[in-house]
């Protein structure tokens, strides 16, 4: 087994233990809030950025132990906007590096087969110039693989959370967690990518949002291969062609790009959406 396959296999096995680590027996997050020196507990917000950051802090000791057990050193991003979140560097061979981004997202409340989606890193300078050190810990080409360690969770109905209330430490188990029902996954980022940007006007690659396809790494490029993923995102909205009416347009869809390159469009995996369903709300949720 080569280094990349072994790293992925070990990382997948590791994530299988994390759900029990972060969850109570009924699936709630074991994090209930934060404590002051007087032993008062204050509930946290369900804001996605807050949940994401606390989850990272919660998991970091486990990730550090995983790295040590498997012969890797951890190198954290020097700056908040650097890619990746964590670089795994082989302790006895520093030429072996893997990029791992921690990604958290929530299930759609009206359709639990879909999640909110997330970004998969930039397609800017460090992506197009694989020797660049701009906004990246090590040059992109030095990584043997680029992985997401992902967490999908369910948000608790905000009406049941009182962020203004404090609790005594003895009341800890009576506090409702802001999220529950965690699902962890490991995926190479190109295998779960869509052909659309991930956030506004920034140069970020977007993910697919069908949870089953994420777990099975069935993104739009998964049959085409990583070279197509690289080629498409290196040239995203950079190639101009003409439509059927003779008007010029910038290529920003995978189908148009594959046609332009003369590839096989039948290998494009279509983005799946799941049928909207009505969910009966439990009064205790």
VENRAMO-V140884 format. One line per field, one symbol per residue. phi: phi as a letter, one per 40 degrees, with the letter a starting at -180 (. if undefined). A space follows every 50 residues. Layout:
phi: ???
This chain:
phi: .cdcccccccccccccccdccbbcccgccccbibbcccgcbbccccdccc dccccdcccddccccdcccbgbccbcdcbdccbccbbcbcccacccbbcb bcbbabccccaccbbcgacbgcbcdcccbcbcbcgacbddccccabbbbb bbbbccddccbbcccbbcdccdccccccbafcbbabaccccbccbbccaf cccbccccbccdccccfbcccccchcccdcccccbdfbbbbbcccgccac cabccccccccgcccccccccbbbdcbcbcccccc
